[in-house]
Amino acid sequence: MIQGIPVGLIFPDDEERQVVFAKVRQAFELVARYDSRSLSRFRRDVASVLVVRTSGALAEWESTGRFVRLQLAYVKAPGTSPLEIASSLVHEGTHACLHRLGIEYAEVQRARVEGVCFRSQLAFLREVPGAEQLIANVERQLMRDPGYWTDTAFKERQVAYLRELGFPGWSIRLLTLIRGSEPSNNRLQRPGRSRCSPPAAEPDR
Ligand SMILES: [Zn+2]
């Protein structure tokens, strides 16, 4: 438990466990110090935080299980500061809050939903001394073309990510076919799952 929130790590080794828990603890401490309202909302809306080995996004909110998933490689990377993780948690916690309010992550309003989440990150980061670089990154996200958040754009990024992971072309095509046979609003993302960052390496939060 960190700040009253269950945090789990799937299949860690000892070193990963130490690094990850220390960083996530520091991240929550930053949220508690500079944005206690976000932390209260997070406690209310998010059941747990899971750090997983493979994930298409650096961080995402999974409404079905009410958890926030963080990518292990992202959390443990030396270039990822506790403040950056804190900022991601604020973003995902905002998704959780919007979900509780019944606001869906539908394509038609996705850019607006992401805008709300990025602005909550900005509000947090502006309270923290020395956060200029992260603020600039989030401001860049806010200026993205709305087309970035469409199903098609998600699909293209997902295919690129699978290629990067070394999946053979036939398996990617198969996966695309399976996903493509689902209802259109269900294609790349389960309803309510919000992928907030590109699956590729760009550290945007
Ligand atoms: Zn998001």
Residues whose N, C-alpha, C, O or C-beta is under 5 A from the ligand:
A	BS01	ZN	E114 C117 S194 R195 C196
